[in-house]
Amino acid sequence: MRYNPCHYGKIVLFVLALFQLGEAVAMEQAEDILPAPPTVRLSLQEAMQAAVESHPSIQIAQEQIAESQAIADTRLGELLPNFSSRLSYANRRFFQSSFGGAARRSDPIDFVEARGLLSQNLFSLSLIQQWRAAKADVNVAGLDFEAKKRETMETVALVYLEVLRNQEGVKARQADVMLNKELLRLARERKAAGMATSLDVTRAQVQLEQERQRLLVAQNDHGRAMLNLIRALGITFDVTLVLTDELTMVAVPPQTVQEALAVAKEHRIELKAQMQRERLASLTYSSVKGERIPSLSANGDIGMIGNKVEDSLNTQSVQILLTVPIFDGGQREGRISENRSKVRQESFRSKDLRYQVTLEVREALLTLKSTQQQVVVARNGLQLALKELQMARERFSVGVDTNIEVTEAQTSVADARDNVIEALFKFNASRVNLARAQGRLQDL
């Protein structure tokens, strides 16, 4: 049989096509048997707790605590005894000639030595203060961790409310679509009865398509808000979230400004963390000043030395060292001035933080009171808009008005629904902000 390159190429292409077809079928079958994404039901409180347990920023803050603790352990180790050992063997020749005489070397001599070395800082104010500063830094890291938890909880709470707002927006747009379908049906019935024109029907169709477009936009906004919530939670995107809370009005116990500020002073982690930062700066400053003070340490070693192990003799050495700093070119004074400035900076930050907390609490209380009133006004506006729509529909159905008035009334209803949703969102967001300002998000 004669070899034909074209025939051979056709066979290869046919085999490849079969292979790709089989692969496509296998992928389709695999997709058919893939399990559906798990459904996770979350309340607002559960969402905040889930973020605390899984968000990467929280895990980073935990590692910073471990890092600070390791530094504190290192500083403590500088105050504790340090023990080491040494074992050596040497073979040496010595120069034995006197000056002016003939050069002469000794025979090789073996040296075997084994020693244990011990050192201990008896007193060093600088090292003691460094250790105390390191312990204060551990406390700062722990408080920063708690502050990061509350910051993450606030972010998740606001994103959760954003999802609820968009969810309510989708419901409102769906209601608008259903209403416009009803208006279109009414316009067609009146046209068939000779009580309306084609313009009325066309106008109703245009309005319906506009509401469908708004519904698509609302659904897209809701999907994006849901993705942002999953990202804020720090969980996999391959889940279906179901939010169990609703965007509604709840009773809030009244608080005076003084009462709210007293709660914030007691519970705000940032205030406690800043107090620890002031203490840390003060201890660091004290440790640098302590370098001026003489320090005392002890060294000792004991061991055996000889030219053979069996002929080794015991030797030992014990010494007390007093170190007196005299002059280092002004470096120490420069560090003292630097840390004195850091102490003052932390004091200014504490003052600014207290002002900031006061501002946040007062602003949150003011916003909460305003949004409570906004909800009441928005709900009243919705009731009036629905009443106006009902009256316009009745007038249109009996042929008194055209559907222009109905369309305008329907637009007013849609705006009123949006006002209610926005007012409820702002009210609940102000509750979150007040709880955050007072350091009580866990009680929300």
C-alpha positions as CSV (number, residue, x, y, z in Angstrom):
1,M,0.0,0.0,0.0
2,R,1.3,3.4,-0.9
3,Y,1.9,6.0,1.8
4,N,-0.3,9.1,1.4
5,P,0.5,12.1,3.7
6,C,-2.9,13.7,3.2
7,H,-4.7,10.5,4.1
8,Y,-2.6,10.2,7.3
9,G,-3.3,13.8,8.3
10,K,-7.0,13.2,8.0
11,I,-6.8,10.2,10.3
12,V,-4.9,12.3,12.9
13,L,-7.5,15.1,12.7
14,F,-10.3,12.6,13.1
15,V,-8.7,11.0,16.2
16,L,-8.2,14.4,17.7
17,A,-11.8,15.4,17.1
18,L,-13.0,12.2,18.8
19,F,-10.8,12.9,21.8
20,Q,-12.0,16.5,22.1
21,L,-15.6,15.3,21.8
22,G,-15.1,12.8,24.5
23,E,-13.4,15.4,26.8
24,A,-16.4,17.8,26.3
25,V,-18.9,15.1,27.1
26,A,-16.9,14.2,30.3
27,M,-16.8,17.8,31.4
28,E,-20.6,18.1,30.8
29,Q,-21.2,15.0,32.9
30,A,-18.9,16.3,35.6
31,E,-20.8,19.6,35.7
32,D,-24.0,17.7,36.0
33,I,-22.8,15.9,39.1
34,L,-21.2,18.9,40.8
35,P,-22.9,19.6,44.1
36,A,-24.8,22.8,44.6
37,P,-23.1,25.6,46.6
38,P,-23.9,25.3,50.3
39,T,-26.5,27.7,51.7
40,V,-25.4,29.8,54.7
41,R,-28.0,31.6,56.8
42,L,-26.7,34.6,58.7
43,S,-28.1,37.1,61.1
44,L,-26.3,40.4,61.6
45,Q,-24.7,39.2,64.8
46,E,-23.7,35.9,63.2
47,A,-22.1,37.8,60.3
48,M,-20.0,40.0,62.5
49,Q,-18.9,36.9,64.5
50,A,-18.0,35.0,61.4
51,A,-15.8,37.9,60.2
52,V,-14.0,37.9,63.5
53,E,-13.2,34.3,63.1
54,S,-12.1,34.2,59.5
55,H,-11.0,37.6,58.2
56,P,-7.3,37.8,57.2
57,S,-6.8,41.2,59.0
58,I,-7.8,39.5,62.3
59,Q,-5.3,36.7,61.7
60,I,-2.6,39.2,61.0
61,A,-3.4,41.0,64.3
62,Q,-3.1,37.7,66.1
63,E,0.3,37.1,64.6
64,Q,1.4,40.6,65.8
65,I,0.5,39.6,69.3
66,A,2.7,36.5,69.0
67,E,5.5,38.7,67.6
68,S,5.3,41.1,70.5
69,Q,5.3,38.2,73.0
70,A,8.5,36.8,71.3
71,I,10.2,40.2,71.7
72,A,9.2,40.3,75.3
73,D,10.7,36.8,75.9
74,T,13.9,37.9,74.2
75,R,14.1,40.9,76.6
76,L,13.5,38.7,79.6
77,G,16.3,36.3,78.4
78,E,18.8,39.2,78.6
79,L,18.1,39.4,82.4
80,L,18.3,35.6,83.0
81,P,21.5,33.5,83.4
82,N,23.2,32.6,80.2
83,F,25.1,29.3,80.1
84,S,27.3,27.9,77.4
85,S,30.1,25.3,77.0
86,R,33.2,25.0,74.9
87,L,35.3,22.0,73.9
88,S,38.5,22.5,72.0
89,Y,41.6,20.5,70.8
90,A,44.8,22.2,69.5
91,N,48.2,21.1,68.4
92,R,50.8,23.9,68.7
93,R,54.5,24.8,68.4
94,F,55.9,27.6,70.4
95,F,58.8,30.0,69.7
96,Q,61.4,29.5,72.4
97,S,64.3,31.7,71.2
98,S,65.4,34.7,73.2
99,F,66.1,37.9,71.4
100,G,69.5,37.9,69.8
101,G,69.8,34.1,70.0
102,A,69.2,31.4,67.5
103,A,65.6,30.8,66.4
104,R,64.2,27.6,68.0
105,R,60.8,26.0,68.0
106,S,59.4,23.6,70.5
107,D,58.0,20.2,69.6
108,P,54.3,20.0,68.8
109,I,52.2,20.0,72.0
110,D,48.6,18.9,72.3
111,F,46.0,21.0,74.2
112,V,42.7,19.6,75.2
113,E,40.2,22.0,76.9
114,A,36.6,21.7,78.1
115,R,34.9,24.7,79.8
116,G,31.5,25.8,81.0
117,L,30.7,29.5,80.9
118,L,28.1,31.3,82.9
119,S,27.1,35.0,82.7
120,Q,24.5,36.9,84.7
121,N,23.4,40.5,84.6
122,L,23.1,41.5,88.3
123,F,21.8,45.0,87.7
124,S,20.9,47.0,84.6
125,L,18.2,49.5,84.8
126,S,18.1,49.9,81.1
127,L,17.5,46.2,80.5
128,I,14.9,46.1,83.2
129,Q,13.0,48.9,81.6
130,Q,13.4,47.4,78.1
131,W,11.7,44.2,79.4
132,R,8.9,46.2,81.0
133,A,8.4,48.2,77.7
134,A,8.3,44.9,75.8
135,K,5.5,43.6,78.1
136,A,3.6,46.9,77.6
137,D,4.0,46.4,73.8
138,V,2.3,42.9,74.2
139,N,-0.6,44.7,75.9
140,V,-0.8,47.2,73.1
141,A,-0.8,44.4,70.5
142,G,-3.6,42.7,72.3
143,L,-5.7,45.8,72.5
144,D,-5.0,46.6,68.9
145,F,-6.3,43.1,68.1
146,E,-9.6,43.8,69.9
147,A,-9.8,47.2,68.1
148,K,-9.3,45.5,64.8
149,K,-12.1,43.0,65.6
150,R,-14.5,45.8,66.3
151,E,-13.4,47.6,63.1
152,T,-14.1,44.5,61.1
153,M,-17.4,43.9,62.8
154,E,-18.5,47.5,62.0
155,T,-17.4,47.0,58.3
156,V,-19.4,43.8,58.1
157,A,-22.4,45.3,59.8
158,L,-22.6,48.2,57.3
159,V,-22.1,45.9,54.3
160,Y,-24.8,43.6,55.7
161,L,-27.1,46.6,55.9
162,E,-26.1,47.6,52.4
163,V,-27.2,44.1,51.1
164,L,-30.5,44.5,53.0
165,R,-31.0,47.9,51.4
166,N,-30.4,46.5,47.9
167,Q,-32.6,43.5,48.7
168,E,-35.4,45.8,49.6
169,G,-34.7,47.8,46.5
170,V,-35.2,44.7,44.4
171,K,-38.5,44.0,46.1
172,A,-39.6,47.6,45.5
173,R,-38.7,47.4,41.8
174,Q,-40.6,44.1,41.5
175,A,-43.6,45.8,43.0
176,D,-43.3,48.6,40.5
177,V,-43.2,46.1,37.7
178,M,-46.3,44.4,38.9
179,L,-48.1,47.7,39.3
180,N,-47.1,48.8,35.8
181,K,-48.3,45.5,34.4
182,E,-51.7,46.1,36.0
183,L,-51.8,49.7,34.6
184,L,-51.0,48.3,31.1
185,R,-53.8,45.8,31.4
186,L,-56.2,48.6,32.5
187,A,-55.1,50.8,29.6
188,R,-55.7,48.0,27.1
189,E,-59.1,47.2,28.6
190,R,-60.1,50.9,28.4
191,K,-58.8,51.1,24.8
192,A,-60.9,48.0,23.8
193,A,-63.9,49.7,25.4
194,G,-63.2,52.9,23.4
195,M,-62.4,54.9,26.6
196,A,-58.6,55.3,25.9
197,T,-56.3,55.8,23.0
198,S,-53.3,53.9,21.6
199,L,-51.1,56.6,23.2
200,D,-52.3,55.6,26.6
201,V,-51.4,52.0,25.9
202,T,-48.0,53.0,24.5
203,R,-47.3,55.2,27.4
204,A,-48.1,52.4,29.8
205,Q,-45.8,50.0,27.8
206,V,-42.9,52.5,28.0
207,Q,-43.3,52.9,31.7
208,L,-43.3,49.2,32.2
209,E,-40.1,48.7,30.2
210,Q,-38.5,51.5,32.3
211,E,-39.4,49.7,35.5
212,R,-38.1,46.4,34.1
213,Q,-34.8,48.2,33.4
214,R,-34.7,49.6,36.9
215,L,-35.3,46.1,38.3
216,L,-32.3,44.7,36.4
217,V,-30.1,47.5,37.8
218,A,-31.4,46.8,41.3
219,Q,-30.7,43.1,40.9
220,N,-27.2,43.8,39.7
221,D,-26.6,46.2,42.7
222,H,-27.8,43.5,45.1
223,G,-25.5,40.9,43.6
224,R,-22.5,43.2,43.9
225,A,-23.4,44.0,47.5
226,M,-23.6,40.3,48.3
227,L,-20.1,39.8,46.8
228,N,-18.8,42.6,49.0
229,L,-20.3,41.0,52.0
230,I,-18.7,37.7,51.3
231,R,-15.4,39.5,50.8
232,A,-15.9,41.3,54.2
233,L,-16.6,38.0,55.9
234,G,-13.4,36.4,54.5
235,I,-15.2,33.2,53.3
236,T,-15.3,31.4,50.0
237,F,-17.4,32.9,47.2
238,D,-18.8,29.4,46.4
239,V,-21.7,29.8,48.9
240,T,-25.2,31.1,48.8
241,L,-25.9,33.6,51.6
242,V,-29.3,34.0,53.0
243,L,-29.7,37.0,55.4
244,T,-32.2,36.3,58.2
245,D,-32.5,39.9,59.5
246,E,-34.6,42.6,58.0
247,L,-34.3,46.3,57.3
248,T,-36.8,47.6,59.9
249,M,-37.3,50.1,62.7
250,V,-36.5,49.0,66.2
251,A,-36.8,50.7,69.5
252,V,-33.6,52.3,70.8
253,P,-33.3,53.2,74.5
254,P,-32.8,57.0,74.8
255,Q,-29.4,58.2,76.0
256,T,-28.1,61.6,77.0
257,V,-24.8,62.8,75.7
258,Q,-23.2,62.4,79.1
259,E,-24.5,58.9,79.5
260,A,-23.3,57.9,76.0
261,L,-19.9,59.4,76.6
262,A,-19.5,57.6,79.9
263,V,-20.2,54.3,78.1
264,A,-17.7,55.1,75.4
265,K,-15.0,56.0,78.0
266,E,-15.5,52.6,79.6
267,H,-15.7,50.4,76.5
268,R,-13.7,52.0,73.7
269,I,-10.7,49.8,73.2
270,E,-8.8,52.5,71.3
271,L,-8.7,54.6,74.5
272,K,-7.2,51.8,76.5
273,A,-4.7,51.0,73.7
274,Q,-3.6,54.6,73.6
275,M,-3.0,54.6,77.3
276,Q,-0.8,51.6,76.9
277,R,1.1,53.3,74.1
278,E,1.8,56.2,76.4
279,R,3.1,53.8,79.0
280,L,5.2,52.1,76.3
281,A,6.8,55.3,75.2
282,S,7.5,56.3,78.8
283,L,9.2,53.0,79.6
284,T,11.2,53.2,76.4
285,Y,12.3,56.7,77.4
286,S,13.2,55.4,80.9
287,S,15.2,52.5,79.5
288,V,17.3,54.9,77.4
289,K,17.9,57.2,80.4
290,G,18.9,54.1,82.4
291,E,21.9,53.7,80.1
292,R,23.5,56.6,82.1
293,I,23.5,54.4,85.3
294,P,26.3,51.9,85.9
295,S,25.5,48.3,85.4
296,L,26.7,45.2,87.2
297,S,27.3,41.8,85.8
298,A,29.0,38.5,86.8
299,N,30.9,36.0,84.6
300,G,32.3,32.7,85.6
301,D,33.7,29.6,83.9
302,I,35.0,26.3,85.1
303,G,36.7,23.6,83.0
304,M,39.7,21.3,82.4
305,I,42.8,21.8,80.4
306,G,45.8,19.6,79.6
307,N,47.7,17.9,76.9
308,K,45.7,14.7,77.5
309,V,42.3,14.1,78.7
310,E,43.4,11.9,81.6
311,D,46.0,14.5,82.6
312,S,43.7,17.5,82.5
313,L,43.5,19.8,85.5
314,N,40.6,21.8,86.8
315,T,40.7,25.5,86.4
316,Q,38.1,28.2,87.2
317,S,37.6,31.9,86.9
318,V,35.0,34.2,88.6
319,Q,34.7,38.0,88.0
320,I,32.4,40.8,88.8
321,L,32.2,43.6,86.1
322,L,31.1,47.1,86.8
323,T,30.4,49.1,83.6
324,V,30.3,52.8,84.0
325,P,29.2,54.8,80.9
326,I,31.3,58.0,80.4
327,F,31.0,59.4,76.9
328,D,29.7,57.9,73.7
329,G,29.9,60.9,71.4
330,G,26.5,62.2,72.4
331,Q,24.6,59.2,70.9
332,R,22.8,58.5,74.2
333,E,21.7,62.1,74.7
334,G,20.3,62.1,71.2
335,R,18.3,58.9,71.8
336,I,17.0,60.4,75.1
337,S,15.8,63.5,73.3
338,E,14.2,61.4,70.6
339,N,12.3,59.3,73.1
340,R,11.3,62.3,75.1
341,S,9.7,63.7,72.0
342,K,7.9,60.4,71.4
343,V,6.4,60.6,74.9
344,R,5.0,64.0,74.1
345,Q,3.7,62.8,70.8
346,E,1.7,60.0,72.4
347,S,0.3,62.5,74.9
348,F,-1.0,64.7,72.1
349,R,-2.4,61.6,70.3
350,S,-4.3,60.7,73.5
351,K,-5.8,64.1,73.7
352,D,-6.8,64.0,70.0
353,L,-8.3,60.5,70.4
354,R,-10.5,61.7,73.3
355,Y,-11.8,64.6,71.2
356,Q,-12.4,62.1,68.3
357,V,-14.4,59.7,70.5
358,T,-16.5,62.6,71.8
359,L,-17.2,63.8,68.3
360,E,-18.1,60.3,67.1
361,V,-20.5,59.7,70.0
362,R,-22.2,63.1,69.6
363,E,-22.5,62.8,65.9
364,A,-23.9,59.3,66.2
365,L,-26.5,60.4,68.7
366,L,-27.5,63.3,66.4
367,T,-27.7,61.2,63.3
368,L,-29.8,58.5,65.2
369,K,-32.3,61.0,66.3
370,S,-32.5,62.5,62.8
371,T,-32.9,59.2,61.1
372,Q,-35.7,58.1,63.4
373,Q,-37.6,61.1,62.3
374,Q,-36.8,60.5,58.7
375,V,-38.3,57.0,58.9
376,V,-41.6,58.4,60.2
377,V,-41.7,61.1,57.6
378,A,-40.8,58.6,54.8
379,R,-43.5,56.1,55.8
380,N,-46.1,58.9,55.9
381,G,-45.0,60.0,52.5
382,L,-45.4,56.5,51.2
383,Q,-48.9,56.2,52.5
384,L,-49.9,59.5,50.8
385,A,-48.3,58.4,47.6
386,L,-50.2,55.2,47.6
387,K,-53.4,57.1,48.3
388,E,-52.7,59.4,45.4
389,L,-52.0,56.5,43.1
390,Q,-55.3,54.9,44.1
391,M,-57.2,58.0,43.3
392,A,-55.5,58.5,39.9
393,R,-56.2,54.9,39.0
394,E,-59.9,55.4,39.8
395,R,-60.1,58.6,37.8
396,F,-58.4,56.9,34.9
397,S,-60.6,53.8,35.0
398,V,-63.8,56.0,34.7
399,G,-62.3,58.1,32.0
400,V,-61.9,61.4,33.9
401,D,-58.1,61.6,33.4
402,T,-55.5,60.2,31.1
403,N,-52.9,57.8,32.4
404,I,-50.4,60.7,32.6
405,E,-51.6,61.3,36.1
406,V,-51.4,57.6,36.9
407,T,-47.8,57.5,35.6
408,E,-46.9,60.5,37.7
409,A,-48.5,59.0,40.8
410,Q,-46.8,55.7,40.2
411,T,-43.4,57.5,40.0
412,S,-44.2,59.2,43.3
413,V,-44.9,55.8,44.8
414,A,-41.6,54.4,43.6
415,D,-39.7,57.5,45.0
416,A,-41.6,57.1,48.3
417,R,-40.6,53.5,48.5
418,D,-37.0,54.4,47.9
419,N,-37.2,57.1,50.6
420,V,-38.5,54.5,53.1
421,I,-35.7,52.1,52.2
422,E,-33.0,54.8,52.4
423,A,-34.4,56.1,55.8
424,L,-34.4,52.6,57.3
425,F,-30.9,52.0,56.0
426,K,-29.6,55.2,57.5
427,F,-31.4,54.5,60.8
428,N,-29.8,51.1,61.2
429,A,-26.4,52.4,60.0
430,S,-26.6,55.1,62.7
431,R,-27.3,52.4,65.3
432,V,-24.2,50.6,64.1
433,N,-22.2,53.8,64.2
434,L,-23.4,54.6,67.8
435,A,-22.5,51.1,69.0
436,R,-19.1,51.4,67.4
437,A,-18.5,54.9,68.9
438,Q,-19.4,53.5,72.3
439,G,-17.4,50.3,71.9
440,R,-20.4,48.0,72.2
441,L,-20.9,46.4,68.8
442,Q,-21.1,43.0,70.4
443,D,-24.4,44.1,72.1
444,L,-25.9,45.4,68.8
